[in-house]
Amino acid sequence: MASENPEQIPGGRWRRRHLLGLQELEKEEILFLLDAADGIARRLEAGRELPSLRGLTAVNLFIEPSTRTRVSFELAAKRLGASVLEIDQESSSIRKGETLKDTARNLEAMGADFLVLRHSAAGAPHFLADRVRSSVINAGDGAHEHPTQGLLDLLTIRRRLGRIDGVRVAIVGDILHSRVARSDIWGLRKLGAEVTLVGPRTLLPEVFRRFGVRLSSDLDPILPWAQVMILLRIQHERQREGMFPSLGEYVSLYGLSDARLRRCPPEILLMHPGPVERGVEIESELADGPSSVILDQVTSGVAVRMAVFSELARFHRRDREGM
Amino acid sequence: MSGFYRLSGGRILDPSCGRDEVGDLFVAGGRFVDPVSLPAETSWEWIDASGRIVTPGLIDAHVHLREPGEPQKETIASGTRAAAAGGFTAVVAMPNTRPPADQPNTIGWIRERAREQGVVRVYPTGCLSEGRKGEKLAPLASLRAAGVVALTDDGGCIQDAGLMRRVMEYAAMLDLPILEHCEESSVSAGGVVHEGYWSAVLGLRGWPSLAEELIVSRDILLAELTGARLHCQHLSSAGSVRLVREAKRRGVRVTAEVTPHHLALTDEALADYDTNFKMNPPLGSEADREALREGIVDGTIDFIASDHAPHCSFEKEVEFDRAPFGIVGLETMLAVAAETLVKMKLLDWPGLVARLSTIPARVLGVPGGTLAAGAPADLAVIDPNLQWTVNPQAFLSRSRNTPFAGWEVQGRVMLTMVEGKIVWRL
């Protein structure tokens, strides 16, 4: 079976059964996944043959609603020939009171090789990883991490700028509640980028300095500095929680307007993990403008997820050969 | 029936009178006795205590026995057996049972049950507010008449400062201590771990130290105003230690406790999202742990209590956010405290034993904490050198939710006696 997947080096640099977060990965491991994703992206562009995951099954277990990420994982698995089973909160037994542990063990018993988990509780993928033999892929856990989003952001930046090391990145918005921000911070810092976090004090606690980043509650001085700006989605419930007084005030302080964009370097890359709320984090036209790489991110996402499936598949081929 | 025992050759530690000597201790008729007061031909059952420490029975001022209402987690029978294995001869039972212990008949039921099924002394506490809802005074005088030793809404905290003032005035009139779970809930607001570096890394909602410190400050002011006996439970933050220290210096009637886990662990232990490290208040930072150790050594914090909080495995084996707060502690408290304080030379054995027996007895106004002739023979025999591995499967508690599983520890209770009756022997 290994011959079907010539790019895969047995005993290569990827040795983990699960992908839970970027915090725990070494720089070399992140680079390895980025190279693998880059290779797949090139194959996709050139229409060349892809690694095959025929015979393997991925379960998309999305306990928290998501469209973009779920579809991206589904597409990635299907393009590699894996079977995909979709389970959301409505169709899972979790609504009937079944525990996450029981749900996952049932899926495993049905032969799931990959469990792609989206969950509102931070640490839910770690909980599963300790209890199942399937490979757990974290597709976003609460405010903790969203590692494939972090990887696709890194890949997008690297494909555009040719490097990550030394690149100046601003991440703007609700840092406190953002899993995307955390995965981006770990990935960017490990690969040598300079990172400034921007947001109101209520959503950007001082303790984030300890991540090796700079903090600013003022967006304007950051504009000329940034080569990349990652704008985070702001959730309306934060206003109800008293994190900021009104959406209007938030937009006036942190929304990316045309006037602000003009103070950025002309080659700036604008990124957003989606879904974009036009007119809030970013003025509508800018999201479609020449600086926006939001759709590149989406494309990179599929390649990243294909690379992750391919690397983790090694464990499941071995399991089957062992039978 | 209790017999005639001669515990021989042990290091006898009695913090109530400063006794620390190798010798023999005599028990007859359920009491400590001076053998010269008995006939010379009295025949004693010898218990070899050489190389061991003989101490007053330990007293745990903070235990959740879960009865009535949640026998799947713990019962008075299982909880008191776990206590005996931990060297405790008395436990103070928290009132957050089902129903809450806010009525005299519930207190009566607990006392009766403890008499029938308990193997160590059980001192019930009563709620401060009806149903622990923080809205209306519970019948405090009737609860006292029913036999509670203290009042507490533990697990919750009266948020309304006006009500708390009335509670303190009333409790001061009854001269009952108030055991306060210090948590301003608009500030803790659904937090599950200490707010700090690790909450930021793990993406878990932070429980800021401020939530504890605000209530510690408020209650110190109220205690000062009302003369109530305020006891702050399970201190977890450096700021709280400072507040209690200042208040004591000013002469306010305030006491405090700390748990072994807050002395031993920090929030870094949460890195794997293990729910056996989830408790309320949460594990603090390294600076908090240092301040708590300093506080227990210098007497700012009066004693150590376990906050033994049993939960079923299936309740804990869920996503971190969904797991209940709390860990068991009765069977590991002495060893963890010894590892953390004695081994690190912060306290000596007499200092530790005082903080586990004599001092909690004095603060709560319950008997015990002494080896004096004539006092009920509640004692523990400790092997300070015995190495053992914490194995939750071997617990006598019905629950296994400990953060110390697999710990190699030193110091173990070999024998526990309540009123001259052996209730635990290793």
HADDOCK unambig.tbl for C-alpha pairs under 7 A between the chains (distance, minus, plus):
assign (segid A and resid 100 and name CA) (segid B and resid 318 and name CA) 6.99 0.50 0.50
assign (segid A and resid 121 and name CA) (segid B and resid 319 and name CA) 6.36 0.50 0.50
assign (segid A and resid 121 and name CA) (segid B and resid 320 and name CA) 6.99 0.50 0.50
assign (segid A and resid 121 and name CA) (segid B and resid 321 and name CA) 6.08 0.50 0.50
assign (segid A and resid 122 and name CA) (segid B and resid 202 and name CA) 6.91 0.50 0.50
assign (segid A and resid 122 and name CA) (segid B and resid 203 and name CA) 6.05 0.50 0.50
assign (segid A and resid 122 and name CA) (segid B and resid 204 and name CA) 6.21 0.50 0.50
assign (segid A and resid 123 and name CA) (segid B and resid 273 and name CA) 5.88 0.50 0.50
assign (segid A and resid 123 and name CA) (segid B and resid 319 and name CA) 6.93 0.50 0.50
assign (segid A and resid 123 and name CA) (segid B and resid 320 and name CA) 6.70 0.50 0.50
assign (segid A and resid 124 and name CA) (segid B and resid 319 and name CA) 5.40 0.50 0.50
assign (segid A and resid 127 and name CA) (segid B and resid 319 and name CA) 6.79 0.50 0.50
assign (segid A and resid 142 and name CA) (segid B and resid 203 and name CA) 6.77 0.50 0.50
assign (segid A and resid 143 and name CA) (segid B and resid 203 and name CA) 4.37 0.50 0.50
assign (segid A and resid 143 and name CA) (segid B and resid 204 and name CA) 6.81 0.50 0.50
assign (segid A and resid 144 and name CA) (segid B and resid 201 and name CA) 6.98 0.50 0.50
assign (segid A and resid 144 and name CA) (segid B and resid 202 and name CA) 5.23 0.50 0.50
assign (segid A and resid 144 and name CA) (segid B and resid 203 and name CA) 3.98 0.50 0.50
assign (segid A and resid 207 and name CA) (segid B and resid 196 and name CA) 6.44 0.50 0.50
assign (segid A and resid 207 and name CA) (segid B and resid 197 and name CA) 5.82 0.50 0.50
